[in-house]
Amino acid sequence: MKGKKIKKEKSWKENEAVINAREKLGNEKVRNVLLWVFEIVVALSFAAVVAIMMFQSVTMQESSMEPTLSVGDKFFMNRVVYKVSSPKRGDIIVFKTNASDDAALHIRRVVGLPGETVQIVDGRILIDGKTYKEGKDFPSISNAGLADSPVSLGSGEYFVLGDNRNNSEDSRYGDIGKVKKRYIVGKLWFTLSPVKKIGFLKG
């Protein structure tokens, strides 16, 4: 009888150890799952904050960039790129004409860079007196506007044109004129809609 009692006590202790081990294992699994969920939430939150800081959605409101961009097209704009670099010729930029928070956003293509002189003669764009050959077949410019005479760009100033060259308000006109870098909000980066155009912008 005494041997049986010892065996029962031992068996009970073994069962208790198994139960404790299972509970511990279960608790570890729960902790691991919770830790995994927490890490995902933190990562997604960080990604969301970075996305908000770096990118902003914009909609094309004007026909000045047709046929490259159409009215109603939506994009992500990279807001950080020009804080660490400068616009390059051919970049499609988003800018304001003044520092007001309520100022409208405009989308145009960079043609002239700081320190250069831009002039439009017989429909051709001259940069520092030399014909600028663009990578795309844009229409000949019928109205040179302010660029009928040489336009000199100072430090941090850019000359922009719309791809719809004969139906675009851009640096040829006084309402926009030379675009100052401090008023450039960002660079068009990714097309959100329409669906057939979704993808990284190729200029």
N, CA, C and O of each residue as an XYZ file, in Angstrom:
812
protein
N       0.845     -1.209      0.000
C       0.000      0.000      0.000
C       0.870      1.245      0.000
O       0.583      2.230     -0.681
N       1.945      1.178      0.783
C       2.827      2.339      0.888
C       3.487      2.640     -0.448
O       3.644      3.801     -0.828
N       3.879      1.571     -1.165
C       4.496      1.743     -2.481
C       3.540      2.376     -3.462
O       3.923      3.232     -4.259
N       2.284      1.946     -3.398
C       1.260      2.498     -4.300
C       1.049      3.977     -4.021
O       0.888      4.774     -4.946
N       1.051      4.342     -2.744
C       0.840      5.741     -2.367
C       1.951      6.625     -2.908
O       1.705      7.721     -3.410
N       3.178      6.129     -2.795
C       4.323      6.882     -3.315
C       4.214      7.038     -4.819
O       4.499      8.099     -5.375
N       3.787      5.937     -5.479
C       3.651      5.963     -6.942
C       2.596      6.974     -7.360
O       2.762      7.703     -8.338
N       1.491      7.005     -6.588
C       0.421      7.950     -6.914
C       0.899      9.383     -6.736
O       0.625     10.244     -7.572
N       1.621      9.636     -5.636
C       2.135     10.982     -5.394
C       3.092     11.401     -6.506
O       3.066     12.538     -6.976
N       3.932     10.458     -6.911
C       4.885     10.748     -7.976
C       4.161     11.027     -9.285
O       4.509     11.959    -10.011
N       3.156     10.217     -9.579
C       2.364     10.394    -10.807
C       1.666     11.741    -10.791
O       1.602     12.419    -11.817
N       1.145     12.134     -9.645
C       0.440     13.428     -9.525
C       1.397     14.588     -9.760
O       1.068     15.571    -10.423
N       2.605     14.439     -9.188
C       3.621     15.480     -9.357
C       4.054     15.586    -10.815
O       4.275     16.685    -11.324
N       4.174     14.430    -11.490
C       4.539     14.426    -12.904
C       3.467     15.118    -13.731
O       3.767     15.909    -14.626
N       2.210     14.808    -13.419
C       1.090     15.445    -14.131
C       1.087     16.953    -13.912
O       0.841     17.729    -14.836
N       1.363     17.352    -12.679
C       1.419     18.773    -12.357
C       2.542     19.450    -13.135
O       2.379     20.570    -13.620
N       3.674     18.772    -13.253
C       4.816     19.317    -13.997
C       4.470     19.473    -15.477
O       4.824     20.463    -16.118
N       3.761     18.458    -16.002
C       3.341     18.511    -17.409
C       2.391     19.679    -17.633
O       2.523     20.424    -18.604
N       1.435     19.830    -16.726
C       0.462     20.920    -16.835
C       1.166     22.276    -16.776
O       0.881     23.182    -17.560
N       2.102     22.387    -15.814
C       2.853     23.647    -15.685
C       3.669     23.935    -16.946
O       3.742     25.070    -17.416
N       4.277     22.878    -17.478
C       5.087     23.039    -18.697
C       4.211     23.480    -19.857
O       4.593     24.348    -20.642
N       3.023     22.872    -19.960
C       2.098     23.242    -21.035
C       1.627     24.680    -20.885
O       1.551     25.428    -21.860
N       1.310     25.058    -19.642
C       0.871     26.435    -19.394
C       1.980     27.431    -19.747
O       1.740     28.475    -20.355
N       3.219     27.065    -19.339
C       4.363     27.933    -19.643
C       4.566     28.063    -21.145
O       4.812     29.151    -21.666
N       4.457     26.912    -21.836
C       4.623     26.911    -23.287
C       3.518     27.734    -23.947
O       3.759     28.490    -24.889
N       2.308     27.568    -23.431
C       1.176     28.331    -23.964
C       1.369     29.818    -23.752
O       1.101     30.623    -24.645
N       1.839     30.183    -22.557
C       2.085     31.592    -22.253
C       3.176     32.168    -23.157
O       3.082     33.309    -23.611
N       4.212     31.364    -23.410
C       5.295     31.810    -24.296
C       4.779     32.036    -25.711
O       5.153     33.008    -26.368
N       3.914     31.128    -26.179
C       3.333     31.273    -27.518
C       2.498     32.550    -27.610
O       2.564     33.294    -28.589
N       1.708     32.777    -26.554
C       0.870     33.991    -26.519
C       1.755     35.231    -26.539
O       1.494     36.184    -27.274
N       2.822     35.205    -25.709
C       3.741     36.343    -25.662
C       4.410     36.562    -27.015
O       4.557     37.698    -27.468
N       4.812     35.472    -27.653
C       5.460     35.585    -28.966
C       4.513     36.154    -30.015
O       4.895     36.981    -30.843
N       3.256     35.683    -29.955
C       2.250     36.190    -30.901
C       1.999     37.675    -30.648
O       1.946     38.472    -31.584
N       1.846     38.039    -29.370
C       1.607     39.443    -29.024
C       2.796     40.311    -29.419
O       2.625     41.425    -29.913
N       4.015     39.785    -29.194
C       5.219     40.512    -29.576
C       5.273     40.707    -31.087
O       5.620     41.782    -31.575
N       4.927     39.656    -31.816
C       4.907     39.709    -33.290
C       3.897     40.745    -33.782
O       4.190     41.543    -34.672
N       2.701     40.719    -33.185
C       1.658     41.691    -33.552
C       2.126     43.111    -33.236
O       1.945     44.027    -34.039
N       2.731     43.283    -32.059
C       3.234     44.605    -31.659
C       4.276     45.113    -32.647
O       4.246     46.276    -33.051
N       5.207     44.225    -33.037
C       6.253     44.623    -33.982
C       5.661     45.039    -35.332
O       6.117     45.997    -35.957
N       4.641     44.301    -35.763
C       3.984     44.640    -37.036
C       3.299     45.997    -36.940
O       3.407     46.823    -37.846
N       2.590     46.220    -35.828
C       1.895     47.498    -35.633
C       2.889     48.658    -35.623
O       2.650     49.695    -36.243
N       4.001     48.477    -34.919
C       5.040     49.516    -34.853
C       5.608     49.777    -36.245
O       5.782     50.927    -36.649
N       5.898     48.693    -36.979
C       6.465     48.832    -38.327
C       5.497     49.557    -39.258
O       5.897     50.443    -40.013
N       4.214     49.173    -39.198
C       3.208     49.819    -40.049
C       3.019     51.282    -39.669
O       2.859     52.143    -40.533
N       3.037     51.553    -38.359
C       2.893     52.935    -37.899
C       4.076     53.782    -38.369
O       3.905     54.916    -38.817
N       5.279     53.211    -38.259
C       6.480     53.916    -38.708
C       6.414     54.161    -40.212
O       6.737     55.248    -40.689
N       5.988     53.131    -40.957
C       5.870     53.269    -42.417
C       4.851     54.352    -42.776
O       5.055     55.121    -43.716
N       3.749     54.405    -42.017
C       2.716     55.403    -42.280
C       3.243     56.808    -42.019
O       2.988     57.727    -42.798
N       3.982     56.974    -40.916
C       4.549     58.289    -40.590
C       5.548     58.724    -41.656
O       5.550     59.876    -42.091
N       6.405     57.775    -42.074
C       7.391     58.077    -43.118
C       6.689     58.457    -44.415
O       7.081     59.407    -45.092
N       5.631     57.691    -44.757
C       4.883     57.966    -45.987
C       4.249     59.352    -45.945
O       4.267     60.081    -46.936
N       3.687     59.710    -44.789
C       3.052     61.030    -44.645
C       4.098     62.132    -44.769
O       3.849     63.173    -45.378
N       5.284     61.888    -44.178
C       6.340     62.895    -44.228
C       6.945     63.013    -45.626
O       7.271     64.111    -46.079
N       7.093     61.873    -46.304
C       7.800     61.854    -47.574
C       6.898     62.084    -48.782
O       7.305     62.703    -49.766
N       5.684     61.585    -48.698
C       4.833     61.599    -49.876
C       3.511     62.311    -49.621
O       2.996     62.328    -48.502
N       2.987     62.888    -50.667
C       1.701     63.571    -50.607
C       0.987     63.324    -51.925
O       1.603     63.377    -52.989
N      -0.304     63.055    -51.857
C      -1.051     62.828    -53.098
C      -1.464     64.172    -53.695
O      -1.891     65.077    -52.978
N      -1.334     64.288    -55.000
C      -1.737     65.497    -55.714
C      -2.529     65.092    -56.954
O      -2.338     64.012    -57.513
N      -3.411     65.977    -57.360
C      -4.241     65.727    -58.541
C      -3.951     66.787    -59.588
O      -3.851     67.973    -59.271
N      -3.817     66.359    -60.833
C      -3.576     67.289    -61.932
C      -4.853     68.074    -62.196
O      -5.883     67.508    -62.562
N      -4.769     69.395    -62.002
C      -5.961     70.241    -62.122
C      -5.994     71.023    -63.434
O      -7.026     71.586    -63.799
N      -4.865     71.056    -64.141
C      -4.769     71.893    -65.331
C      -4.406     71.048    -66.554
O      -3.899     69.934    -66.423
N      -4.669     71.588    -67.730
C      -4.355     70.863    -68.975
C      -2.960     71.200    -69.483
O      -2.590     70.805    -70.589
N      -2.190     71.920    -68.691
C      -0.888     72.421    -69.139
C       0.142     71.331    -69.400
O       1.129     71.583    -70.092
N      -0.059     70.115    -68.864
C       0.925     69.044    -69.051
C       0.446     67.958    -70.015
O       1.088     66.915    -70.140
N      -0.670     68.194    -70.692
C      -1.149     67.208    -71.668
C      -0.199     67.174    -72.863
O       0.383     68.206    -73.199
N      -0.024     66.040    -73.508
C      -0.677     64.746    -73.231
C       0.053     63.892    -72.193
O      -0.402     62.794    -71.873
N       1.185     64.381    -71.660
C       1.942     63.579    -70.689
C       1.090     63.271    -69.462
O       1.008     62.122    -69.027
N       0.452     64.310    -68.904
C      -0.438     64.170    -67.752
C      -1.789     64.758    -68.118
O      -1.867     65.787    -68.790
N      -2.842     64.109    -67.677
C      -4.190     64.569    -68.004
C      -4.894     65.110    -66.765
O      -4.572     64.732    -65.639
N      -5.855     65.996    -66.988
C      -6.650     66.542    -65.884
C      -7.338     65.380    -65.158
O      -7.965     64.527    -65.785
N      -7.211     65.363    -63.840
C      -7.818     64.306    -63.041
C      -6.857     63.193    -62.660
O      -7.152     62.410    -61.757
N      -5.710     63.106    -63.331
C      -4.713     62.102    -62.952
C      -4.238     62.374    -61.523
O      -4.084     63.528    -61.122
N      -4.007     61.307    -60.761
C      -3.561     61.459    -59.374
C      -2.175     60.842    -59.191
O      -1.844     59.821    -59.794
N      -1.375     61.491    -58.339
C       0.015     61.082    -58.174
C       0.430     61.133    -56.711
O      -0.188     61.814    -55.893
N       1.503     60.387    -56.398
C       2.252     60.612    -55.174
C       3.387     61.554    -55.518
O       4.077     61.372    -56.521
N       3.576     62.554    -54.686
C       4.671     63.498    -54.850
C       5.708     63.227    -53.763
O       5.365     63.088    -52.589
N       6.972     63.153    -54.160
C       8.066     62.993    -53.204
C       8.401     64.367    -52.630
O       8.867     65.251    -53.350
N       8.165     64.541    -51.338
C       8.354     65.842    -50.704
C       9.756     66.045    -50.144
O      10.121     67.148    -49.738
N      10.540     64.961    -50.127
C      11.844     65.014    -49.460
C      12.996     65.210    -50.429
O      14.021     65.793    -50.073
N      12.832     64.722    -51.658
C      13.951     64.647    -52.602
C      14.688     65.974    -52.785
O      15.916     65.992    -52.876
N      13.941     67.097    -52.841
C      14.603     68.384    -53.084
C      15.103     69.059    -51.806
O      15.620     70.176    -51.843
N      14.943     68.367    -50.680
C      15.544     68.862    -49.442
C      16.996     68.388    -49.348
O      17.811     68.961    -48.625
N      17.294     67.326    -50.100
C      18.653     66.775    -50.090
C      19.333     66.884    -51.455
O      20.501     66.522    -51.598
N      18.607     67.382    -52.459
C      19.176     67.553    -53.794
C      18.448     68.707    -54.478
O      17.584     69.345    -53.875
N      18.793     68.972    -55.723
C      18.160     70.058    -56.475
C      17.449     69.503    -57.702
O      17.834     68.454    -58.219
N      16.417     70.194    -58.172
C      15.723     69.749    -59.380
C      16.677     69.646    -60.565
O      17.605     70.442    -60.709
N      16.430     68.654    -61.402
C      17.222     68.470    -62.614
C      16.379     68.831    -63.835
O      15.149     68.827    -63.783
N      17.056     69.137    -64.915
C      16.357     69.450    -66.147
C      15.513     68.231    -66.564
O      15.996     67.099    -66.592
N      14.262     68.497    -66.879
C      13.360     67.422    -67.269
C      12.489     66.915    -66.139
O      11.501     66.225    -66.389
N      12.835     67.244    -64.888
C      12.004     66.829    -63.748
C      10.620     67.463    -63.850
O      10.473     68.607    -64.282
N       9.613     66.696    -63.445
C       8.261     67.250    -63.336
C       8.048     67.594    -61.869
O       8.007     66.716    -61.007
N       7.913     68.891    -61.602
C       7.870     69.355    -60.220
C       6.494     69.897    -59.835
O       5.674     70.247    -60.683
N       6.279     69.950    -58.534
C       5.077     70.562    -57.967
C       5.547     71.789    -57.188
O       6.455     71.698    -56.361
N       4.924     72.933    -57.456
C       5.392     74.165    -56.816
C       4.243     75.139    -56.565
O       3.141     74.995    -57.093
N       4.551     76.136    -55.734
C       3.640     77.253    -55.486
C       4.274     78.515    -56.053
O       5.474     78.549    -56.327
N       3.478     79.530    -56.224
C       4.040     80.796    -56.703
C       4.370     81.731    -55.548
O       4.984     82.778    -55.751
N       3.965     81.356    -54.333
C       4.299     82.159    -53.152
C       4.292     81.266    -51.921
O       4.023     80.068    -52.010
N       4.589     81.861    -50.778
C       4.750     81.074    -49.556
C       3.443     80.786    -48.820
O       3.457     80.105    -47.794
N       2.323     81.286    -49.317
C       1.049     81.094    -48.636
C       0.665     79.621    -48.581
O       0.834     78.892    -49.559
N       0.145     79.183    -47.428
C      -0.305     77.799    -47.288
C      -1.479     77.500    -48.204
O      -1.712     76.351    -48.580
N      -2.224     78.555    -48.565
C      -3.406     78.385    -49.413
C      -3.087     78.519    -50.902
O      -3.978     78.392    -51.741
N      -1.827     78.774    -51.231
C      -1.454     78.956    -52.639
C      -1.690     77.660    -53.416
O      -1.427     76.565    -52.920
N      -2.186     77.807    -54.633
C      -2.473     76.646    -55.469
C      -1.179     75.935    -55.860
O      -0.126     76.559    -55.990
N      -1.276     74.621    -56.045
C      -0.139     73.834    -56.495
C      -0.158     73.755    -58.022
O      -1.210     73.561    -58.631
N       1.017     73.908    -58.628
C       1.152     73.812    -60.078
C       2.130     72.690    -60.413
O       3.051     72.405    -59.648
N       1.920     72.067    -61.552
C       2.788     70.982    -62.003
C       3.352     71.351    -63.375
O       2.598     71.554    -64.327
N       4.679     71.436    -63.470
C       5.329     71.802    -64.730
C       6.662     71.040    -64.843
O       7.092     70.358    -63.913
N       7.297     71.183    -66.018
C       8.572     70.518    -66.275
C       9.714     71.533    -66.188
O       9.616     72.636    -66.724
N      10.793     71.150    -65.510
C      11.962     72.019    -65.391
C      12.721     72.040    -66.717
O      13.039     70.995    -67.284
N      13.005     73.262    -67.202
C      13.761     73.430    -68.447
C      15.072     74.175    -68.179
O      16.136     73.749    -68.627
N      14.986     75.287    -67.446
C      16.174     76.080    -67.162
C      16.603     75.963    -65.716
O      15.769     75.917    -64.812
N      17.930     75.914    -65.496
C      18.488     75.735    -64.152
C      19.182     77.011    -63.665
O      19.501     77.886    -64.469
N      19.417     77.121    -62.353
C      20.085     78.308    -61.800
C      21.393     78.625    -62.530
O      22.195     77.737    -62.818
N      21.580     79.906    -62.816
C      22.805     80.340    -63.476
C      22.722     80.323    -64.996
O      23.635     80.804    -65.668
N      21.648     79.779    -65.546
C      21.505     79.707    -66.999
C      20.667     80.873    -67.529
O      19.988     81.572    -66.776
N      20.737     81.056    -68.834
C      19.894     82.042    -69.515
C      19.017     81.291    -70.520
O      19.504     80.508    -71.335
N      17.726     81.552    -70.437
C      16.767     80.867    -71.309
C      16.106     81.879    -72.238
O      15.729     82.973    -71.819
N      15.974     81.497    -73.494
C      15.289     82.336    -74.471
C      14.561     81.427    -75.454
O      15.015     80.322    -75.752
N      13.440     81.902    -75.946
C      12.687     81.138    -76.946
C      12.677     81.933    -78.246
O      12.168     83.052    -78.305
N      13.247     81.336    -79.279
C      13.379     82.014    -80.569
C      12.852     81.103    -81.673
O      13.305     79.968    -81.820
N      11.894     81.606    -82.448
C      11.314     80.823    -83.556
C      10.832     79.451    -83.094
O      11.005     78.448    -83.786
N      10.228     79.432    -81.913
C       9.665     78.183    -81.390
C      10.677     77.274    -80.722
O      10.302     76.245    -80.159
N      11.938     77.628    -80.771
C      12.995     76.798    -80.183
C      13.423     77.343    -78.823
O      13.407     78.553    -78.597
N      13.797     76.457    -77.939
C      14.302     76.851    -76.626
C      15.823     76.949    -76.701
O      16.500     75.998    -77.092
N      16.343     78.102    -76.324
C      17.791     78.291    -76.273
C      18.231     78.376    -74.815
O      17.679     79.149    -74.032
N      19.224     77.576    -74.465
C      19.803     77.637    -73.121
C      21.251     78.068    -73.266
O      22.072     77.380    -73.873
N      21.538     79.223    -72.694
C      22.870     79.831    -72.856
C      23.237     79.939    -74.335
O      24.385     79.730    -74.727
N      22.233     80.270    -75.141
C      22.451     80.512    -76.565
C      22.450     79.279    -77.444
O      22.538     79.394    -78.666
N      22.351     78.082    -76.839
C      22.365     76.849    -77.631
C      20.988     76.183    -77.614
O      20.306     76.155    -76.590
N      20.599     75.651    -78.768
C      19.295     75.000    -78.873
C      19.213     73.800    -77.935
O      20.083     72.929    -77.943
N      18.164     73.770    -77.135
C      17.952     72.670    -76.203
C      17.135     71.584    -76.909
O      15.990     71.811    -77.301
N      17.734     70.412    -77.063
C      17.056     69.291    -77.709
C      16.418     68.414    -76.638
O      17.110     67.766    -75.852
N      15.101     68.407    -76.623
C      14.378     67.646    -75.609
C      14.219     66.189    -76.031
O      14.263     65.851    -77.214
N      14.035     65.347    -75.030
C      13.899     63.919    -75.300
C      12.541     63.532    -75.834
O      12.347     62.403    -76.285
N      11.577     64.473    -75.788
C      10.234     64.192    -76.282
C       9.891     65.150    -77.414
O      10.493     66.215    -77.555
N       8.918     64.752    -78.209
C       8.524     65.549    -79.363
C       7.426     66.535    -78.972
O       6.250     66.323    -79.266
N       7.833     67.623    -78.300
C       6.867     68.635    -77.910
C       6.598     69.579    -79.085
O       7.457     69.758    -79.949
N       5.405     70.180    -79.115
C       5.095     71.091    -80.223
C       5.963     72.346    -80.194
O       6.420     72.774    -79.135
N       6.180     72.922    -81.362
C       6.925     74.177    -81.460
C       6.170     75.260    -80.707
O       4.942     75.328    -80.772
N       6.897     76.098    -79.998
C       6.266     77.131    -79.165
C       5.904     78.341    -80.016
O       6.751     78.932    -80.685
N       4.625     78.690    -79.972
C       4.159     79.811    -80.796
C       4.242     81.146    -80.069
O       4.319     82.194    -80.710
N       4.228     81.121    -78.739
C       4.283     82.363    -77.969
C       5.427     82.278    -76.957
O       5.360     81.522    -75.988
N       6.456     83.051    -77.195
C       7.630     83.013    -76.313
C       7.389     83.741    -75.000
O       8.082     83.491    -74.014
N       6.403     84.646    -74.982
C       6.113     85.392    -73.765
C       7.321     86.163    -73.262
O       8.013     86.820    -74.040
N       7.576     86.084    -71.964
C       8.714     86.800    -71.367
C      10.052     86.312    -71.913
O      11.050     87.032    -71.884
N      10.057     85.056    -72.418
C      11.310     84.477    -72.926
C      11.616     84.923    -74.359
O      12.538     84.411    -74.993
N      10.829     85.885    -74.861
C      11.159     86.480    -76.153
C      12.525     87.160    -76.041
O      13.296     87.219    -76.999
N      12.794     87.668    -74.843
C      14.113     88.218    -74.502
C      14.787     87.242    -73.538
O      14.094     86.499    -72.843
N      16.110     87.225    -73.481
C      16.800     86.288    -72.586
C      16.345     86.441    -71.128
O      16.253     87.553    -70.608
N      16.067     85.323    -70.492
C      15.666     85.296    -69.079
C      16.827     84.692    -68.284
O      17.145     83.513    -68.436
N      17.447     85.500    -67.447
C      18.580     85.028    -66.640
C      18.078     84.482    -65.313
O      17.289     85.125    -64.621
N      18.547     83.288    -64.969
C      18.115     82.630    -63.736
C      19.181     82.780    -62.664
O      20.344     82.426    -62.860
N      18.757     83.310    -61.533
C      19.682     83.491    -60.420
C      19.793     82.223    -59.586
O      19.262     81.175    -59.956
N      20.481     82.326    -58.466
C      20.631     81.192    -57.565
C      19.266     80.726    -57.057
O      18.471     81.536    -56.580
N      18.997     79.445    -57.157
C      17.728     78.897    -56.660
C      16.534     79.238    -57.518
O      15.400     79.161    -57.046
N      16.756     79.618    -58.783
C      15.647     79.957    -59.688
C      15.599     78.973    -60.861
O      16.631     78.546    -61.378
N      14.371     78.627    -61.266
C      14.173     77.646    -62.330
C      13.162     78.180    -63.354
O      12.236     78.922    -63.025
N      13.383     77.770    -64.605
C      12.463     78.126    -65.680
C      11.684     76.860    -66.025
O      12.269     75.835    -66.376
N      10.361     76.943    -65.920
C       9.528     75.759    -66.144
C       8.572     75.982    -67.315
O       8.149     77.104    -67.594
N       8.249     74.890    -67.981
C       7.276     74.913    -69.076
C       6.301     73.766    -68.901
O       6.640     72.732    -68.326
N       5.082     73.956    -69.402
C       4.130     72.851    -69.463
C       4.377     72.077    -70.752
O       4.809     72.657    -71.748
N       4.109     70.777    -70.741
C       4.298     69.982    -71.958
C       3.313     70.396    -73.052
O       3.588     70.237    -74.242
N       2.181     70.918    -72.640
C       1.198     71.441    -73.594
C       1.633     72.867    -73.945
O       1.003     73.843    -73.537
N       2.706     72.963    -74.700
C       3.458     74.200    -74.862
C       2.650     75.414    -75.290
O       2.989     76.540    -74.925
N       1.604     75.207    -76.045
C       0.839     76.354    -76.525
C      -0.474     76.560    -75.767
O      -1.340     77.327    -76.189
N      -0.598     75.864    -74.651
C      -1.764     76.069    -73.789
C      -1.341     75.831    -72.340
O      -1.916     75.003    -71.633
N      -0.325     76.576    -71.921
C       0.220     76.394    -70.580
C       0.661     77.726    -69.998
O       1.339     78.520    -70.651
N       0.257     77.949    -68.751
C       0.729     79.133    -68.033
C       1.973     78.703    -67.257
O       1.888     77.889    -66.338
N       3.112     79.248    -67.630
C       4.364     78.800    -67.023
C       5.333     79.968    -66.900
O       4.899     81.114    -66.787
N       6.627     79.702    -66.921
C       7.619     80.760    -66.691
C       7.639     81.816    -67.782
O       8.315     82.835    -67.641
N       6.914     81.593    -68.857
C       6.830     82.609    -69.910
C       5.907     83.757    -69.522
O       5.878     84.794    -70.185
N       5.154     83.564    -68.441
C       4.133     84.545    -68.062
C       4.368     85.049    -66.640
O       4.851     84.319    -65.774
N       4.017     86.303    -66.424
C       4.299     86.985    -65.166
C       3.661     86.359    -63.936
O       4.211     86.456    -62.839
N       2.493     85.707    -64.103
C       1.821     85.120    -62.938
C       2.635     83.983    -62.315
O       2.463     83.660    -61.139
N       3.514     83.387    -63.103
C       4.386     82.318    -62.586
C       5.848     82.754    -62.630
O       6.525     82.748    -61.602
N       6.329     83.125    -63.784
C       7.702     83.602    -63.907
C       8.736     82.588    -63.441
O       8.526     81.379    -63.540
N       9.845     83.089    -62.935
C      10.896     82.195    -62.436
C      10.406     81.509    -61.157
O       9.843     82.152    -60.271
N      10.628     80.213    -61.080
C      10.183     79.458    -59.904
C      11.340     79.333    -58.919
O      12.403     78.812    -59.258
N      11.127     79.809    -57.712
C      12.161     79.755    -56.678
C      12.146     78.385    -55.984
O      11.089     77.807    -55.730
N      13.334     77.897    -55.693
C      13.429     76.561    -55.092
C      12.644     76.465    -53.788
O      12.074     75.417    -53.485
N      12.608     77.537    -53.022
C      11.922     77.462    -51.727
C      10.418     77.280    -51.876
O       9.729     76.937    -50.916
N       9.905     77.516    -53.100
C       8.483     77.322    -53.341
C       8.183     75.988    -54.022
O       7.027     75.664    -54.297
N       9.248     75.215    -54.293
C       9.043     73.898    -54.895
C       8.696     72.907    -53.794
O       9.466     72.714    -52.853
N       7.542     72.287    -53.920
C       7.031     71.404    -52.870
C       7.565     69.981    -53.022
O       7.795     69.296    -52.026
N       7.765     69.535    -54.260
C       8.250     68.174    -54.453
C       8.312     67.781    -55.917
O       8.125     68.605    -56.813
N       8.577     66.516    -56.135
C       8.706     65.956    -57.478
C       7.658     64.868    -57.674
O       7.464     64.025    -56.799
N       6.978     64.884    -58.830
C       6.028     63.811    -59.102
C       6.797     62.496    -59.159
O       7.864     62.409    -59.768
N       6.232     61.467    -58.510
C       6.980     60.233    -58.300
C       6.244     58.984    -58.760
O       6.841     58.111    -59.392
N       4.949     58.887    -58.450
C       4.208     57.654    -58.712
C       2.783     57.989    -59.122
O       2.124     58.804    -58.475
N       2.301     57.362    -60.198
C       0.929     57.585    -60.669
C      -0.023     56.665    -59.929
O       0.158     55.447    -59.926
N      -1.044     57.250    -59.296
C      -2.038     56.485    -58.543
C      -3.250     56.118    -59.390
O      -3.816     55.036    -59.234
N      -3.641     57.006    -60.276
C      -4.785     56.756    -61.152
C      -4.673     57.673    -62.370
O      -4.054     58.735    -62.298
N      -5.278     57.256    -63.494
C      -6.153     56.086    -63.690
C      -5.379     54.768    -63.630
O      -4.150     54.741    -63.693
N      -6.137     53.678    -63.506
C      -5.551     52.350    -63.307
C      -4.538     52.011    -64.401
O      -3.488     51.438    -64.113
N      -4.840     52.355    -65.637
C      -3.957     51.972    -66.748
C      -2.601     52.687    -66.681
O      -1.656     52.284    -67.358
N      -2.503     53.743    -65.869
C      -1.245     54.480    -65.761
C      -0.498     54.220    -64.455
O       0.578     54.779    -64.244
N      -1.047     53.385    -63.576
C      -0.433     53.164    -62.258
C       1.021     52.704    -62.416
O       1.328     51.800    -63.194
N       1.883     53.344    -61.666
C       3.308     52.982    -61.707
C       4.194     54.190    -61.510
O       3.713     55.317    -61.394
N       5.487     53.948    -61.472
C       6.435     55.029    -61.294
C       6.440     55.932    -62.522
O       6.419     55.454    -63.656
N       6.467     57.227    -62.286
C       6.414     58.205    -63.362
C       7.720     58.177    -64.162
O       8.811     58.148    -63.593
N       7.589     58.185    -65.461
C       8.760     58.122    -66.318
C       9.012     59.446    -67.044
O       9.586     59.475    -68.132
N       8.578     60.520    -66.429
C       8.813     61.833    -67.034
C       7.949     62.026    -68.214
O       8.007     63.075    -68.856
